[in-house]
Structure formats: C-alpha cells, structure tokens
Amino acid sequence: MDYNNYLGMKANTTQIQRGEYISKPTWENTTHGTTHNTVHITDKFATYSDMKACLHSWFTDFILKDRYKKVREAENTAELLIMLQVCGYMTDVKYPQKMLQVCKENNIASLYR
C-alpha cells in the first residue's frame, strides 16, 4: 500500500491543504427516509508516511474529538460499531452487521469490554 492508509480514512482539510491525499473512486450510502442509495464518487483519502502515522491519526480521532464521544462510551462491540456509523465514521448502512460477522467468525466479539 503506497499511501499507508490502512483504514480507509478520508483526508481532512489540513491534509488536503498539505497535499497529503490521494483521489480514489469509492461509494457511499445515502439515506432519505427509509430509502438507501449507493452513490459512486471520487474522494480524497489521507496519505501517511507509514503504518504508525496512520494508526496514530485514527486513534487521535477517537481520543480527542467530541464527534466520537458516543463511540468511546459504547459498552459492547455491537454498540461501538453502531456508534461509529451514527457518528459519521462510515456511510455503509451494513457496516455494523458486516463487522459483527467478522468479529463472530474470528471469535473476537467478546474481547471488547
């Protein structure tokens, strides 16, 4: 991975201003009432010098930003994944279910609290 973005994080304003991003095709789910649509777009994803810088950025978001307070307060894996979506971390409406399945398949759901 030449841009060291192991977690699919989109670039923030500062990263864009510094040119620390790569434009890549992606998709997002939009929700209008009970209707979910998939929209294909090109967006700016953050680039990092190495994996350590990527992980540091990701953890800093959850430790310092009020936006993710509900994520930090989650009491179990399912709640944590749902709060990631509620707080706007991802737009895939199926993300919590997909990640719970990964946790179950790898016996890691019980490791959170």
C-alpha positions in Angstrom: 0.0 0.0 0.0 1.9 3.0 -1.2 -0.1 5.6 0.6 -0.2 3.8 4.0 -3.9 4.4 4.6 -4.8 1.0 6.1 -8.2 2.1 7.5 -9.7 4.0 4.5 -9.7 7.4 6.2 -10.7 10.4 4.2 -8.4 13.4 4.1 -9.2 16.3 6.4 -8.8 19.9 5.5 -5.3 20.2 6.7 -4.2 17.1 4.8 -5.8 18.4 1.7 -4.0 21.8 2.1 -0.7 20.0 2.5 -1.3 17.7 -0.4 -1.3 14.6 1.8 -4.0 12.8 0.0 -4.8 10.6 -3.0 -8.0 10.8 -5.0 -9.7 7.4 -5.4 -13.1 6.1 -6.5 -15.3 5.0 -3.7 -19.0 4.7 -2.9 -21.2 6.0 -0.2 -24.7 5.1 1.0 -27.2 7.9 1.3 -30.4 7.6 3.2 -33.6 9.5 2.6 -36.3 8.3 4.9 -36.3 4.5 4.6 -34.6 4.6 1.1 -30.9 3.7 0.9 -29.0 4.6 -2.3 -25.4 3.9 -3.3 -23.6 6.8 -4.9 -20.3 6.3 -6.7 -17.9 9.2 -6.2 -14.2 10.1 -6.3 -13.0 11.3 -2.9 -9.7 12.4 -1.2 -8.2 9.8 1.1 -5.4 10.6 3.5 -1.9 9.5 2.9 0.6 8.7 5.6 4.4 8.2 5.8 3.9 4.7 7.4 1.5 2.5 9.3 2.4 4.1 12.7 1.3 7.5 11.4 -1.9 6.1 10.0 -2.8 4.4 13.3 -1.8 7.4 15.3 -4.2 9.6 13.3 -7.0 7.1 13.7 -6.6 6.8 17.4 -6.3 10.5 17.9 -9.7 11.0 16.2 -11.3 8.7 18.8 -9.4 10.0 21.8 -9.7 13.8 21.2 -12.7 14.6 19.0 -16.1 15.2 20.6 -17.7 13.8 17.5 -16.8 10.3 18.6 -17.8 10.6 22.3 -20.6 8.0 21.8 -18.1 5.6 20.3 -15.8 5.9 23.4 -18.8 5.4 25.6 -20.0 2.2 23.9 -20.5 -0.7 26.3 -20.1 -3.6 23.9 -18.8 -4.4 20.4 -22.2 -4.1 18.7 -22.9 -0.7 20.3 -19.4 0.5 19.3 -19.9 -0.4 15.7 -23.4 1.2 15.6 -22.0 4.4 17.2 -19.2 4.5 14.6 -21.9 4.8 12.0 -24.1 7.2 14.0 -21.1 9.5 14.4 -20.5 9.5 10.7 -17.3 7.4 10.5 -18.7 5.4 7.6 -21.7 5.6 5.4 -22.2 1.9 4.6 -25.5 1.1 6.2 -24.5 -2.5 6.6 -21.1 -1.8 8.2 -22.1 -2.7 11.8 -23.5 -6.0 10.7 -20.5 -6.8 8.4 -18.1 -6.1 11.2 -20.0 -8.0 13.8 -19.9 -11.0 11.4 -16.1 -10.6 11.1 -15.9 -10.5 15.0 -18.0 -13.6 15.3 -16.1 -15.5 12.6 -12.8 -14.7 14.4 -14.1 -15.1 17.9 -13.2 -11.5 18.8 -16.6 -10.0 19.7 -16.1 -10.9 23.4 -12.8 -9.0 23.6 -14.4 -5.6 23.8 -15.1 -4.8 27.5 
